[in-house]
Amino acid sequence: MGRLSENSVVSIKNKSWSVTAEIEVPEAGASGVIIAQGGRFGGWSFYVKNGGATFVYNVLGIRAM
């Protein structure tokens, strides 16, 4: 998949927002990205790692969890 322009995705700048995901986890467990959005200067990701859901975002190289 190629790059999506900024105008083709939901703008979350200077807005309150939330992410809701309904997933099915197999008995063996799971890991990986559920949803992510970002680019060269920042973005966010909601993923499963080590059995837990994790949200992380990055703005201009300043990482926050």
PQR file with spaces between the fields and no chain letter, atoms N, CA, C, O and H, PARSE charges and radii, in Angstrom:
ATOM       1  N    MET     1       0.837   -1.164    0.000 -0.4000 1.5000
ATOM       2  CA   MET     1       0.000    0.000    0.000 -0.0000 2.0000
ATOM       3  C    MET     1       0.884    1.230    0.000  0.5500 1.7000
ATOM       4  O    MET     1       1.898    1.284    0.696 -0.5500 1.4000
ATOM       5  N    GLY     2       0.499    2.191   -0.768 -0.4000 1.5000
ATOM       6  CA   GLY     2       1.234    3.440   -0.830 -0.0000 2.0000
ATOM       7  C    GLY     2       0.786    4.424    0.223  0.5500 1.7000
ATOM       8  O    GLY     2      -0.099    4.134    1.028 -0.5500 1.4000
ATOM       9  H    GLY     2      -0.324    2.148   -1.334  0.4000 1.0000
ATOM      10  N    ARG     3       1.390    5.568    0.213 -0.4000 1.5000
ATOM      11  CA   ARG     3       1.076    6.638    1.157 -0.0000 2.0000
ATOM      12  C    ARG     3      -0.322    7.187    0.901  0.5500 1.7000
ATOM      13  O    ARG     3      -0.735    7.359   -0.246 -0.5500 1.4000
ATOM      14  H    ARG     3       2.109    5.804   -0.441  0.4000 1.0000
ATOM      15  N    LEU     4      -1.040    7.458    1.981 -0.4000 1.5000
ATOM      16  CA   LEU     4      -2.335    8.140    1.907 -0.0000 2.0000
ATOM      17  C    LEU     4      -2.110    9.603    2.230  0.5500 1.7000
ATOM      18  O    LEU     4      -1.396    9.925    3.180 -0.5500 1.4000
ATOM      19  H    LEU     4      -0.705    7.318    2.913  0.4000 1.0000
ATOM      20  N    SER     5      -2.697   10.477    1.469 -0.4000 1.5000
ATOM      21  CA   SER     5      -2.528   11.901    1.748 -0.0000 2.0000
ATOM      22  C    SER     5      -3.245   12.274    3.044  0.5500 1.7000
ATOM      23  O    SER     5      -4.174   11.591    3.473 -0.5500 1.4000
ATOM      24  H    SER     5      -3.277   10.215    0.698  0.4000 1.0000
ATOM      25  N    GLU     6      -2.805   13.350    3.649 -0.4000 1.5000
ATOM      26  CA   GLU     6      -3.392   13.802    4.913 -0.0000 2.0000
ATOM      27  C    GLU     6      -4.883   14.081    4.770  0.5500 1.7000
ATOM      28  O    GLU     6      -5.636   13.890    5.726 -0.5500 1.4000
ATOM      29  H    GLU     6      -2.050   13.905    3.300  0.4000 1.0000
ATOM      30  N    ASN     7      -5.316   14.519    3.622 -0.4000 1.5000
ATOM      31  CA   ASN     7      -6.730   14.835    3.404 -0.0000 2.0000
ATOM      32  C    ASN     7      -7.608   13.604    3.225  0.5500 1.7000
ATOM      33  O    ASN     7      -8.831   13.730    3.167 -0.5500 1.4000
ATOM      34  H    ASN     7      -4.704   14.674    2.846  0.4000 1.0000
ATOM      35  N    SER     8      -7.014   12.420    3.136 -0.4000 1.5000
ATOM      36  CA   SER     8      -7.813   11.214    2.914 -0.0000 2.0000
ATOM      37  C    SER     8      -8.043   10.397    4.187  0.5500 1.7000
ATOM      38  O    SER     8      -8.669    9.338    4.130 -0.5500 1.4000
ATOM      39  H    SER     8      -6.020   12.318    3.183  0.4000 1.0000
ATOM      40  N    VAL     9      -7.552   10.867    5.324 -0.4000 1.5000
ATOM      41  CA   VAL     9      -7.751   10.168    6.590 -0.0000 2.0000
ATOM      42  C    VAL     9      -8.402   11.120    7.600  0.5500 1.7000
ATOM      43  O    VAL     9      -8.437   12.334    7.403 -0.5500 1.4000
ATOM      44  H    VAL     9      -7.044   11.727    5.370  0.4000 1.0000
ATOM      45  N    VAL    10      -8.909   10.541    8.670 -0.4000 1.5000
ATOM      46  CA   VAL    10      -9.571   11.331    9.699 -0.0000 2.0000
ATOM      47  C    VAL    10      -8.554   12.239   10.399  0.5500 1.7000
ATOM      48  O    VAL    10      -7.501   11.776   10.837 -0.5500 1.4000
ATOM      49  H    VAL    10      -8.881    9.554    8.830  0.4000 1.0000
ATOM      50  N    SER    11      -8.870   13.511   10.499 -0.4000 1.5000
ATOM      51  CA   SER    11      -7.997   14.454   11.189 -0.0000 2.0000
ATOM      52  C    SER    11      -8.269   14.394   12.687  0.5500 1.7000
ATOM      53  O    SER    11      -9.406   14.554   13.129 -0.5500 1.4000
ATOM      54  H    SER    11      -9.725   13.887   10.143  0.4000 1.0000
ATOM      55  N    ILE    12      -7.217   14.162   13.458 -0.4000 1.5000
ATOM      56  CA   ILE    12      -7.360   14.119   14.922 -0.0000 2.0000
ATOM      57  C    ILE    12      -6.617   15.262   15.591  0.5500 1.7000
ATOM      58  O    ILE    12      -6.533   15.320   16.817 -0.5500 1.4000
ATOM      59  H    ILE    12      -6.293   14.032   13.099  0.4000 1.0000
ATOM      60  N    LYS    13      -6.088   16.158   14.802 -0.4000 1.5000
ATOM      61  CA   LYS    13      -5.329   17.275   15.361 -0.0000 2.0000
ATOM      62  C    LYS    13      -6.229   18.220   16.154  0.5500 1.7000
ATOM      63  O    LYS    13      -7.280   18.645   15.675 -0.5500 1.4000
ATOM      64  H    LYS    13      -6.157   16.111   13.805  0.4000 1.0000
ATOM      65  N    ASN    14      -5.800   18.540   17.373 -0.4000 1.5000
ATOM      66  CA   ASN    14      -6.512   19.473   18.253 -0.0000 2.0000
ATOM      67  C    ASN    14      -7.952   19.057   18.509  0.5500 1.7000
ATOM      68  O    ASN    14      -8.847   19.899   18.583 -0.5500 1.4000
ATOM      69  H    ASN    14      -4.946   18.195   17.762  0.4000 1.0000
ATOM      70  N    LYS    15      -8.173   17.741   18.647 -0.4000 1.5000
ATOM      71  CA   LYS    15      -9.521   17.215   18.899 -0.0000 2.0000
ATOM      72  C    LYS    15      -9.438   16.098   19.928  0.5500 1.7000
ATOM      73  O    LYS    15      -8.445   15.375   20.001 -0.5500 1.4000
ATOM      74  H    LYS    15      -7.446   17.057   18.588  0.4000 1.0000
ATOM      75  N    SER    16     -10.487   15.971   20.715 -0.4000 1.5000
ATOM      76  CA   SER    16     -10.614   14.803   21.583 -0.0000 2.0000
ATOM      77  C    SER    16     -11.122   13.650   20.726  0.5500 1.7000
ATOM      78  O    SER    16     -11.971   13.845   19.856 -0.5500 1.4000
ATOM      79  H    SER    16     -11.294   16.559   20.655  0.4000 1.0000
ATOM      80  N    TRP    17     -10.600   12.445   20.973 -0.4000 1.5000
ATOM      81  CA   TRP    17     -11.028   11.291   20.196 -0.0000 2.0000
ATOM      82  C    TRP    17     -10.757   10.018   20.984  0.5500 1.7000
ATOM      83  O    TRP    17     -10.042   10.034   21.986 -0.5500 1.4000
ATOM      84  H    TRP    17      -9.910   12.287   21.680  0.4000 1.0000
ATOM      85  N    SER    18     -11.325    8.937   20.531 -0.4000 1.5000
ATOM      86  CA   SER    18     -11.108    7.645   21.182 -0.0000 2.0000
ATOM      87  C    SER    18     -11.074    6.551   20.126  0.5500 1.7000
ATOM      88  O    SER    18     -11.518    6.739   18.993 -0.5500 1.4000
ATOM      89  H    SER    18     -11.906    8.924   19.717  0.4000 1.0000
ATOM      90  N    VAL    19     -10.540    5.413   20.521 -0.4000 1.5000
ATOM      91  CA   VAL    19     -10.479    4.239   19.654 -0.0000 2.0000
ATOM      92  C    VAL    19     -11.170    3.102   20.380  0.5500 1.7000
ATOM      93  O    VAL    19     -10.904    2.855   21.556 -0.5500 1.4000
ATOM      94  H    VAL    19     -10.179    5.260   21.441  0.4000 1.0000
ATOM      95  N    THR    20     -12.044    2.420   19.692 -0.4000 1.5000
ATOM      96  CA   THR    20     -12.709    1.245   20.240 -0.0000 2.0000
ATOM      97  C    THR    20     -12.500    0.094   19.265  0.5500 1.7000
ATOM      98  O    THR    20     -12.717    0.248   18.063 -0.5500 1.4000
ATOM      99  H    THR    20     -12.260    2.620   18.737  0.4000 1.0000
ATOM     100  N    ALA    21     -12.081   -1.048   19.773 -0.4000 1.5000
ATOM     101  CA   ALA    21     -11.847   -2.207   18.905 -0.0000 2.0000
ATOM     102  C    ALA    21     -12.452   -3.445   19.542  0.5500 1.7000
ATOM     103  O    ALA    21     -12.261   -3.698   20.731 -0.5500 1.4000
ATOM     104  H    ALA    21     -11.904   -1.173   20.749  0.4000 1.0000
ATOM     105  N    GLU    22     -13.168   -4.200   18.762 -0.4000 1.5000
ATOM     106  CA   GLU    22     -13.692   -5.488   19.215 -0.0000 2.0000
ATOM     107  C    GLU    22     -12.912   -6.548   18.447  0.5500 1.7000
ATOM     108  O    GLU    22     -13.023   -6.652   17.225 -0.5500 1.4000
ATOM     109  H    GLU    22     -13.324   -3.994   17.796  0.4000 1.0000
ATOM     110  N    ILE    23     -12.125   -7.330   19.176 -0.4000 1.5000
ATOM     111  CA   ILE    23     -11.276   -8.322   18.524 -0.0000 2.0000
ATOM     112  C    ILE    23     -11.523   -9.705   19.115  0.5500 1.7000
ATOM     113  O    ILE    23     -12.006   -9.829   20.240 -0.5500 1.4000
ATOM     114  H    ILE    23     -12.036   -7.245   20.168  0.4000 1.0000
ATOM     115  N    GLU    24     -11.194  -10.728   18.360 -0.4000 1.5000
ATOM     116  CA   GLU    24     -11.242  -12.102   18.839 -0.0000 2.0000
ATOM     117  C    GLU    24      -9.813  -12.597   18.945  0.5500 1.7000
ATOM     118  O    GLU    24      -9.077  -12.617   17.958 -0.5500 1.4000
ATOM     119  H    GLU    24     -10.802  -10.627   17.446  0.4000 1.0000
ATOM     120  N    VAL    25      -9.421  -12.998   20.149 -0.4000 1.5000
ATOM     121  CA   VAL    25      -8.069  -13.480   20.387 -0.0000 2.0000
ATOM     122  C    VAL    25      -8.103  -15.003   20.463  0.5500 1.7000
ATOM     123  O    VAL    25      -8.843  -15.559   21.275 -0.5500 1.4000
ATOM     124  H    VAL    25     -10.019  -12.982   20.951  0.4000 1.0000
ATOM     125  N    PRO    26      -7.320  -15.683   19.638 -0.5600 1.5000
ATOM     126  CA   PRO    26      -7.293  -17.147   19.694  0.2800 2.0000
ATOM     127  C    PRO    26      -6.717  -17.639   21.018  0.5500 1.7000
ATOM     128  O    PRO    26      -6.033  -16.893   21.718 -0.5500 1.4000
ATOM     129  N    GLU    27      -6.992  -18.892   21.357 -0.4000 1.5000
ATOM     130  CA   GLU    27      -6.509  -19.454   22.621 -0.0000 2.0000
ATOM     131  C    GLU    27      -4.990  -19.382   22.731  0.5500 1.7000
ATOM     132  O    GLU    27      -4.453  -19.247   23.831 -0.5500 1.4000
ATOM     133  H    GLU    27      -7.548  -19.498   20.788  0.4000 1.0000
ATOM     134  N    ALA    28      -4.305  -19.469   21.614 -0.4000 1.5000
ATOM     135  CA   ALA    28      -2.840  -19.416   21.619 -0.0000 2.0000
ATOM     136  C    ALA    28      -2.316  -18.003   21.889  0.5500 1.7000
ATOM     137  O    ALA    28      -1.116  -17.813   22.093 -0.5500 1.4000
ATOM     138  H    ALA    28      -4.742  -19.579   20.721  0.4000 1.0000
ATOM     139  N    GLY    29      -3.204  -17.021   21.890 -0.4000 1.5000
ATOM     140  CA   GLY    29      -2.798  -15.643   22.112 -0.0000 2.0000
ATOM     141  C    GLY    29      -2.606  -14.913   20.802  0.5500 1.7000
ATOM     142  O    GLY    29      -2.767  -15.491   19.727 -0.5500 1.4000
ATOM     143  H    GLY    29      -4.178  -17.175   21.724  0.4000 1.0000
ATOM     144  N    ALA    30      -2.262  -13.647   20.895 -0.4000 1.5000
ATOM     145  CA   ALA    30      -2.085  -12.827   19.697 -0.0000 2.0000
ATOM     146  C    ALA    30      -1.146  -11.673   20.008  0.5500 1.7000
ATOM     147  O    ALA    30      -0.945  -11.304   21.166 -0.5500 1.4000
ATOM     148  H    ALA    30      -2.131  -13.178   21.768  0.4000 1.0000
ATOM     149  N    SER    31      -0.578  -11.115   18.954 -0.4000 1.5000
ATOM     150  CA   SER    31       0.211   -9.897   19.082 -0.0000 2.0000
ATOM     151  C    SER    31       0.217   -9.205   17.728  0.5500 1.7000
ATOM     152  O    SER    31       0.133   -9.851   16.684 -0.5500 1.4000
ATOM     153  H    SER    31      -0.741  -11.414   18.013  0.4000 1.0000
ATOM     154  N    GLY    32       0.317   -7.886   17.762 -0.4000 1.5000
ATOM     155  CA   GLY    32       0.375   -7.129   16.528 -0.0000 2.0000
ATOM     156  C    GLY    32      -0.485   -5.884   16.577  0.5500 1.7000
ATOM     157  O    GLY    32      -1.204   -5.633   17.544 -0.5500 1.4000
ATOM     158  H    GLY    32       0.385   -7.361   18.611  0.4000 1.0000
ATOM     159  N    VAL    33      -0.391   -5.112   15.506 -0.4000 1.5000
ATOM     160  CA   VAL    33      -1.100   -3.841   15.401 -0.0000 2.0000
ATOM     161  C    VAL    33      -2.564   -4.071   15.060  0.5500 1.7000
ATOM     162  O    VAL    33      -2.888   -4.859   14.172 -0.5500 1.4000
ATOM     163  H    VAL    33       0.193   -5.317   14.720  0.4000 1.0000
ATOM     164  N    ILE    34      -3.447   -3.375   15.773 -0.4000 1.5000
ATOM     165  CA   ILE    34      -4.878   -3.405   15.483 -0.0000 2.0000
ATOM     166  C    ILE    34      -5.220   -2.254   14.543  0.5500 1.7000
ATOM     167  O    ILE    34      -5.907   -2.447   13.541 -0.5500 1.4000
ATOM     168  H    ILE    34      -3.183   -2.735   16.495  0.4000 1.0000
ATOM     169  N    ILE    35      -4.739   -1.063   14.869 -0.4000 1.5000
ATOM     170  CA   ILE    35      -4.950    0.105   14.017 -0.0000 2.0000
ATOM     171  C    ILE    35      -3.827    1.105   14.284  0.5500 1.7000
ATOM     172  O    ILE    35      -3.336    1.220   15.407 -0.5500 1.4000
ATOM     173  H    ILE    35      -4.180   -0.907   15.684  0.4000 1.0000
ATOM     174  N    ALA    36      -3.431    1.819   13.242 -0.4000 1.5000
ATOM     175  CA   ALA    36      -2.368    2.822   13.383 -0.0000 2.0000
ATOM     176  C    ALA    36      -2.569    3.910   12.337  0.5500 1.7000
ATOM     177  O    ALA    36      -3.153    3.677   11.279 -0.5500 1.4000
ATOM     178  H    ALA    36      -3.830    1.725   12.330  0.4000 1.0000
ATOM     179  N    GLN    37      -2.078    5.091   12.650 -0.4000 1.5000
ATOM     180  CA   GLN    37      -2.117    6.215   11.713 -0.0000 2.0000
ATOM     181  C    GLN    37      -0.908    7.078   12.003  0.5500 1.7000
ATOM     182  O    GLN    37      -0.615    7.366   13.163 -0.5500 1.4000
ATOM     183  H    GLN    37      -1.603    5.280   13.510  0.4000 1.0000
ATOM     184  N    GLY    38      -0.210    7.492   10.976 -0.4000 1.5000
ATOM     185  CA   GLY    38       0.934    8.351   11.215 -0.0000 2.0000
ATOM     186  C    GLY    38       1.752    8.592    9.969  0.5500 1.7000
ATOM     187  O    GLY    38       1.426    8.129    8.877 -0.5500 1.4000
ATOM     188  H    GLY    38      -0.448    7.258   10.033  0.4000 1.0000
ATOM     189  N    GLY    39       2.800    9.315   10.164 -0.4000 1.5000
ATOM     190  CA   GLY    39       3.673    9.665    9.065 -0.0000 2.0000
ATOM     191  C    GLY    39       5.045   10.043    9.559  0.5500 1.7000
ATOM     192  O    GLY    39       5.466    9.626   10.638 -0.5500 1.4000
ATOM     193  H    GLY    39       3.065    9.691   11.052  0.4000 1.0000
ATOM     194  N    ARG    40       5.730   10.821    8.784 -0.4000 1.5000
ATOM     195  CA   ARG    40       7.117   11.180    9.050 -0.0000 2.0000
ATOM     196  C    ARG    40       7.311   11.912   10.381  0.5500 1.7000
ATOM     197  O    ARG    40       8.330   11.713   11.043 -0.5500 1.4000
ATOM     198  H    ARG    40       5.388   11.160    7.907  0.4000 1.0000
ATOM     199  N    PHE    41       6.367   12.746   10.781 -0.4000 1.5000
ATOM     200  CA   PHE    41       6.557   13.577   11.964 -0.0000 2.0000
ATOM     201  C    PHE    41       5.725   13.171   13.169  0.5500 1.7000
ATOM     202  O    PHE    41       5.733   13.875   14.179 -0.5500 1.4000
ATOM     203  H    PHE    41       5.540   12.908   10.243  0.4000 1.0000
ATOM     204  N    GLY    42       5.023   12.078   13.093 -0.4000 1.5000
ATOM     205  CA   GLY    42       4.270   11.632   14.256 -0.0000 2.0000
ATOM     206  C    GLY    42       3.155   10.684   13.874  0.5500 1.7000
ATOM     207  O    GLY    42       2.866   10.477   12.696 -0.5500 1.4000
ATOM     208  H    GLY    42       5.016   11.507   12.273  0.4000 1.0000
ATOM     209  N    GLY    43       2.540   10.118   14.884 -0.4000 1.5000
ATOM     210  CA   GLY    43       1.432    9.212   14.654 -0.0000 2.0000
ATOM     211  C    GLY    43       1.073    8.468   15.919  0.5500 1.7000
ATOM     212  O    GLY    43       1.558    8.786   17.005 -0.5500 1.4000
ATOM     213  H    GLY    43       2.775   10.286   15.841  0.4000 1.0000
ATOM     214  N    TRP    44       0.216    7.471   15.765 -0.4000 1.5000
ATOM     215  CA   TRP    44      -0.234    6.699   16.912 -0.0000 2.0000
ATOM     216  C    TRP    44      -0.495    5.259   16.485  0.5500 1.7000
ATOM     217  O    TRP    44      -0.666    4.974   15.300 -0.5500 1.4000
ATOM     218  H    TRP    44      -0.178    7.213   14.883  0.4000 1.0000
ATOM     219  N    SER    45      -0.523    4.363   17.456 -0.4000 1.5000
ATOM     220  CA   SER    45      -0.794    2.957   17.187 -0.0000 2.0000
ATOM     221  C    SER    45      -1.472    2.330   18.396  0.5500 1.7000
ATOM     222  O    SER    45      -1.146    2.646   19.540 -0.5500 1.4000
ATOM     223  H    SER    45      -0.385    4.595   18.419  0.4000 1.0000
ATOM     224  N    PHE    46      -2.407    1.448   18.132 -0.4000 1.5000
ATOM     225  CA   PHE    46      -3.080    0.648   19.155 -0.0000 2.0000
ATOM     226  C    PHE    46      -2.766   -0.800   18.800  0.5500 1.7000
ATOM     227  O    PHE    46      -3.134   -1.267   17.722 -0.5500 1.4000
ATOM     228  H    PHE    46      -2.672    1.191   17.202  0.4000 1.0000
ATOM     229  N    TYR    47      -2.087   -1.516   19.703 -0.4000 1.5000
ATOM     230  CA   TYR    47      -1.635   -2.855   19.373 -0.0000 2.0000
ATOM     231  C    TYR    47      -1.654   -3.768   20.598  0.5500 1.7000
ATOM     232  O    TYR    47      -1.814   -3.310   21.730 -0.5500 1.4000
ATOM     233  H    TYR    47      -1.789   -1.136   20.578  0.4000 1.0000
ATOM     234  N    VAL    48      -1.488   -5.068   20.349 -0.4000 1.5000
ATOM     235  CA   VAL    48      -1.423   -6.062   21.411 -0.0000 2.0000
ATOM     236  C    VAL    48       0.011   -6.573   21.495  0.5500 1.7000
ATOM     237  O    VAL    48       0.606   -6.962   20.490 -0.5500 1.4000
ATOM     238  H    VAL    48      -1.359   -5.440   19.430  0.4000 1.0000
ATOM     239  N    LYS    49       0.557   -6.565   22.712 -0.4000 1.5000
ATOM     240  CA   LYS    49       1.914   -7.053   22.939 -0.0000 2.0000
ATOM     241  C    LYS    49       1.981   -7.675   24.325  0.5500 1.7000
ATOM     242  O    LYS    49       1.492   -7.093   25.293 -0.5500 1.4000
ATOM     243  H    LYS    49       0.074   -6.249   23.529  0.4000 1.0000
ATOM     244  N    ASN    50       2.577   -8.840   24.421 -0.4000 1.5000
ATOM     245  CA   ASN    50       2.716   -9.560   25.702 -0.0000 2.0000
ATOM     246  C    ASN    50       1.378   -9.733   26.405  0.5500 1.7000
ATOM     247  O    ASN    50       1.302   -9.630   27.629 -0.5500 1.4000
ATOM     248  H    ASN    50       2.974   -9.313   23.634  0.4000 1.0000
ATOM     249  N    GLY    51       0.332   -9.994   25.648 -0.4000 1.5000
ATOM     250  CA   GLY    51      -0.980  -10.267   26.213 -0.0000 2.0000
ATOM     251  C    GLY    51      -1.790   -9.049   26.620  0.5500 1.7000
ATOM     252  O    GLY    51      -2.881   -9.200   27.171 -0.5500 1.4000
ATOM     253  H    GLY    51       0.393  -10.078   24.654  0.4000 1.0000
ATOM     254  N    GLY    52      -1.294   -7.861   26.370 -0.4000 1.5000
ATOM     255  CA   GLY    52      -2.026   -6.667   26.773 -0.0000 2.0000
ATOM     256  C    GLY    52      -2.179   -5.666   25.646  0.5500 1.7000
ATOM     257  O    GLY    52      -1.356   -5.605   24.733 -0.5500 1.4000
ATOM     258  H    GLY    52      -0.408   -7.739   25.923  0.4000 1.0000
ATOM     259  N    ALA    53      -3.227   -4.894   25.721 -0.4000 1.5000
ATOM     260  CA   ALA    53      -3.468   -3.836   24.738 -0.0000 2.0000
ATOM     261  C    ALA    53      -2.592   -2.635   25.086  0.5500 1.7000
ATOM     262  O    ALA    53      -2.463   -2.270   26.254 -0.5500 1.4000
ATOM     263  H    ALA    53      -3.896   -4.944   26.463  0.4000 1.0000
ATOM     264  N    THR    54      -1.993   -2.023   24.066 -0.4000 1.5000
ATOM     265  CA   THR    54      -1.078   -0.903   24.268 -0.0000 2.0000
ATOM     266  C    THR    54      -1.401    0.208   23.284  0.5500 1.7000
ATOM     267  O    THR    54      -1.662   -0.053   22.110 -0.5500 1.4000
ATOM     268  H    THR    54      -2.098   -2.319   23.116  0.4000 1.0000
ATOM     269  N    PHE    55      -1.385    1.431   23.756 -0.4000 1.5000
ATOM     270  CA   PHE    55      -1.566    2.609   22.909 -0.0000 2.0000
ATOM     271  C    PHE    55      -0.314    3.461   23.036  0.5500 1.7000
ATOM     272  O    PHE    55       0.168    3.699   24.143 -0.5500 1.4000
ATOM     273  H    PHE    55      -1.173    1.642   24.711  0.4000 1.0000
ATOM     274  N    VAL    56       0.210    3.919   21.917 -0.4000 1.5000
ATOM     275  CA   VAL    56       1.386    4.782   21.936 -0.0000 2.0000
ATOM     276  C    VAL    56       1.232    5.844   20.860  0.5500 1.7000
ATOM     277  O    VAL    56       0.682    5.579   19.791 -0.5500 1.4000
ATOM     278  H    VAL    56      -0.182    3.727   21.017  0.4000 1.0000
ATOM     279  N    TYR    57       1.722    7.056   21.145 -0.4000 1.5000
ATOM     280  CA   TYR    57       1.725    8.094   20.124 -0.0000 2.0000
ATOM     281  C    TYR    57       3.054    8.830   20.146  0.5500 1.7000
ATOM     282  O    TYR    57       3.788    8.789   21.133 -0.5500 1.4000
ATOM     283  H    TYR    57       2.169    7.271   22.014  0.4000 1.0000
ATOM     284  N    ASN    58       3.349    9.501   19.049 -0.4000 1.5000
ATOM     285  CA   ASN    58       4.614   10.183   18.885 -0.0000 2.0000
ATOM     286  C    ASN    58       4.345   11.464   18.096  0.5500 1.7000
ATOM     287  O    ASN    58       3.746   11.427   17.022 -0.5500 1.4000
ATOM     288  H    ASN    58       2.752    9.535   18.247  0.4000 1.0000
ATOM     289  N    VAL    59       4.790   12.585   18.636 -0.4000 1.5000
ATOM     290  CA   VAL    59       4.644   13.877   17.962 -0.0000 2.0000
ATOM     291  C    VAL    59       6.036   14.501   17.870  0.5500 1.7000
ATOM     292  O    VAL    59       6.648   14.811   18.892 -0.5500 1.4000
ATOM     293  H    VAL    59       5.277   12.614   19.508  0.4000 1.0000
ATOM     294  N    LEU    60       6.523   14.680   16.673 -0.4000 1.5000
ATOM     295  CA   LEU    60       7.830   15.294   16.432 -0.0000 2.0000
ATOM     296  C    LEU    60       8.963   14.623   17.200  0.5500 1.7000
ATOM     297  O    LEU    60       9.879   15.290   17.680 -0.5500 1.4000
ATOM     298  H    LEU    60       6.025   14.428   15.843  0.4000 1.0000
ATOM     299  N    GLY    61       8.893   13.305   17.311 -0.4000 1.5000
ATOM     300  CA   GLY    61       9.953   12.558   17.975 -0.0000 2.0000
ATOM     301  C    GLY    61       9.849   12.502   19.473  0.5500 1.7000
ATOM     302  O    GLY    61      10.709   11.905   20.121 -0.5500 1.4000
ATOM     303  H    GLY    61       8.149   12.763   16.921  0.4000 1.0000
ATOM     304  N    ILE    62       8.821   13.103   20.055 -0.4000 1.5000
ATOM     305  CA   ILE    62       8.600   13.061   21.498 -0.0000 2.0000
ATOM     306  C    ILE    62       7.655   11.912   21.768  0.5500 1.7000
ATOM     307  O    ILE    62       6.453   12.033   21.532 -0.5500 1.4000
ATOM     308  H    ILE    62       8.123   13.588   19.528  0.4000 1.0000
ATOM     309  N    ARG    63       8.178   10.793   22.261 -0.4000 1.5000
ATOM     310  CA   ARG    63       7.371    9.604   22.453 -0.0000 2.0000
ATOM     311  C    ARG    63       6.661    9.655   23.801  0.5500 1.7000
ATOM     312  O    ARG    63       7.272    9.978   24.820 -0.5500 1.4000
ATOM     313  H    ARG    63       9.154   10.695   22.453  0.4000 1.0000
ATOM     314  N    ALA    64       5.395    9.342   23.801 -0.4000 1.5000
ATOM     315  CA   ALA    64       4.601    9.311   25.042 -0.0000 2.0000
ATOM     316  C    ALA    64       3.703    8.086   25.011  0.5500 1.7000
ATOM     317  O    ALA    64       3.230    7.683   23.948 -0.5500 1.4000
ATOM     318  H    ALA    64       4.899    9.080   22.973  0.4000 1.0000
ATOM     319  N    MET    65       3.471    7.501   26.163 -0.4000 1.5000
ATOM     320  CA   MET    65       2.571    6.347   26.276 -0.0000 2.0000
ATOM     321  C    MET    65       1.520    6.622   27.303  0.5500 1.7000
ATOM     322  O    MET    65       0.662    5.774   27.550 -0.5500 1.4000
ATOM     323  H    MET    65       3.855    7.829   27.026  0.4000 1.0000
